Amino acid sequence: MIEVRDLQKSYGDLVAVNRVSFSAGAGTVFGLLGPNGAGKSTTISCLSGLLKPTAGTIRVGGFDLTGEAVKAKSSLGIVPQELAIYEDLSARDNLAYWGAAYGLKGDRLKQRVDHVLNRIGLMDRAGDLPKQYSGGMKRRLNFGCGLVHEPAILLLDEPTVGVDPQSRERLFDLVREEKAKGTCVLYTTHYMEEAEKLCDELAIIDHGKIIAGGTLDELRAEFGGNDIIRLTGSFEPSSVEPVIAELNAGILSLTPEVLMITISEGARVLPAVLQAISATGADIRDTRLSEPNLESLFLKLTGKELRA
Amino acid sequence: MRFIFITVVKEMKRRFNDPGGMISAIMIPLAIGFLMASVMGGGGGQPSIRAQLLVTDLDDSFVSQGILSALGQDQIADMIVVEKVDHQAGQRRINDGDGSGHLVIPEGFGKAWLEREDVALQLTVNPSQSISPRLIREMLESLLDLGDYLHKVFGEELKIIANSLDSSELVGISTSVFSSNITDKISGIADLIFPPAITVEDITPQPENVSVSFALLMFPGILVMAAFFAANGQSTNFWTEKEKGTLGRWVASPNAFFSFWLAQWFTAMLLTAVVAVPIMLAGFLYLDISYEKFFTTLGWLALTGPVLFSVLSLIQVLAPSKKAGGMISTLVMFPLLMVGGSFFPTETMPKFIATIAQYTPNGRVIEPMKGYLTGEYGASGMFIHMWGIMVAALVLVLLAGLISTRKALA
């Protein structure tokens, strides 16, 4: 449903997206994970026709986005990062307008508007202006405007930014429902837990480049079954480094405040690790043991934390 | 086309759901118009704008003083203000556009008139004014006709009076004989000047009586000011939608981006009409304008008013940001309102500014409408100017569309 090949977007000397390639099929949620400024939104803007790529090809729904723009765009539903709704039009009017933008009319339009209002939980407030809504309600309406014409492909650009937990869960449900219907969903986020919850496949993007890709399990396999130990406190890096090497562990992050290592059978060796580190004079105040996750993977790949 | 229509409906709904902008666009011009008309003393049906006639009397004779005296009579004085000036001052002021006309009564005029010799009054009118000079010219022609009749009937007596004024007494004739002569002549022509009591029913349709008050001259400018304010609000919609992301949704939809601009243009037409209607209702009532002209005037405004939207939209899309666009629009809009004839009618402006006004977009909309409302010409005379304005508006809005597309897809 989505095929991106060697996509590049430059602004003069600045390369915002650098030879990005990926594909996603029907009924899958494909996640683009990366920190702010990594190139996720630029990629999604190119996919939605908002930005003209400098190089590369994009095919959506089987149509080339440049050569067959109208057909390609007809299969897309967009949920931008900003609240792209008319605050001076009721929720019903917003949905009806964006439905009409994709050719819906008459009873079909009305049915779809009612259906989406129910799905996003705004039926009882359908006649109110969004300026009277909470942030979460506006987010849901923003989501609904992208769904109303039943697109085959849904582009979600960080749809949960600034959303309360209740609305966030509701949006997750909507994504899962779309996936179950066979919609191809492209989901960008910098929240690892969202990506882990929702995405079937992932691409990790940083500085405009995809640095890793695959299913969650495939990405975890990058750690070779190792666990992650995260210690916080105060450390002397030059003293700690040789100790870590003796323990056959890998360093993910080492600062005077935080130490993250990957190590086999973490639960079993944890007491030994703590003892060895303490022996260097370190003051350990908190310890966490976990399986590899996207955050640790990102750290391993880039040497920096995703939320930074 | 269907989606353009839907977009126009959507835009109008947005405006009605948040009517602050529309109310401002109606109330501010009304308030300014009311204040200006009050300051200038222009009421609804009162002919309060008066022509200013500068007179240089180089003759200073009984006849020339008679002309000045006639111009100072009550009914004429309501329409024409006479100010005596020397020749140079009169010429300088009329060249500066100060005054409606400059009348020079040449030396020897009175003597020549009494002797029925060829003689001419010199009248220079202010070309930047249309109504006042016409009023002066017609009034002078009427006075000269009256003078001609007087000369035919009382020519000899007028000569005697003129000569006697030179010598301070009636020469060679007694006052009683002089009076008797005049009475005899009036009796002789009494049948002509006091016609029998026959009434004639005039079945000719009476031309519409439009009293040209300052308020009436201001009225088209007030309407265009309202259209300008409405257009200004509408033109910022590009940035509002860009910032909100709804413009992005539009670009991402299968609809051509130009249709966004066409929809905005049609919305500007409707919006102009919506803000104009209440002002027109008030104005037509206050100024006693025939309601037969209501819909043609409204049509003219709705069709030509969007040229203001086009100009402001082009400014907005050329600006680097919404804030800059707003500042530049304001910098352009208020001088245009001043010069183009919204704050002051062109009839009250110096000549060179009145000339500039003709080339401003709002001036292009105001002047034909004023001509129509003051009865200078009919609806066809007004609408003949429409096509040029509409084509210019469409070209400008398409240019704005082209620039904004390039910006959006940069």
Chai-1 contact restraints between the chains, C-beta under 6 A:
chainA,res_idxA,chainB,res_idxB,connection_type,confidence,min_distance_angstrom,max_distance_angstrom,comment,restraint_id
A,S48,B,A252,contact,1.0,0.0,6.0,A-B,restraint_1
A,G49,B,A252,contact,1.0,0.0,6.0,A-B,restraint_2
A,L50,B,G248,contact,1.0,0.0,6.0,A-B,restraint_3
A,L50,B,V251,contact,1.0,0.0,6.0,A-B,restraint_4
A,L50,B,A252,contact,1.0,0.0,6.0,A-B,restraint_5
A,K52,B,L409,contact,1.0,0.0,6.0,A-B,restraint_6
A,V70,B,P254,contact,1.0,0.0,6.0,A-B,restraint_7
A,K73,B,P254,contact,1.0,0.0,6.0,A-B,restraint_8
A,S74,B,P254,contact,1.0,0.0,6.0,A-B,restraint_9
A,I78,B,R249,contact,1.0,0.0,6.0,A-B,restraint_10
A,I78,B,A252,contact,1.0,0.0,6.0,A-B,restraint_11
A,P80,B,G245,contact,1.0,0.0,6.0,A-B,restraint_12
A,P80,B,G248,contact,1.0,0.0,6.0,A-B,restraint_13
A,E82,B,G245,contact,1.0,0.0,6.0,A-B,restraint_14
A,A84,B,G245,contact,1.0,0.0,6.0,A-B,restraint_15
A,A84,B,T246,contact,1.0,0.0,6.0,A-B,restraint_16
A,A84,B,R249,contact,1.0,0.0,6.0,A-B,restraint_17
A,D88,B,R14,contact,1.0,0.0,6.0,A-B,restraint_18
A,D88,B,N17,contact,1.0,0.0,6.0,A-B,restraint_19
A,D88,B,D18,contact,1.0,0.0,6.0,A-B,restraint_20
A,L89,B,R14,contact,1.0,0.0,6.0,A-B,restraint_21
A,Y97,B,K10,contact,1.0,0.0,6.0,A-B,restraint_22
A,A100,B,I6,contact,1.0,0.0,6.0,A-B,restraint_23
A,A101,B,S253,contact,1.0,0.0,6.0,A-B,restraint_24
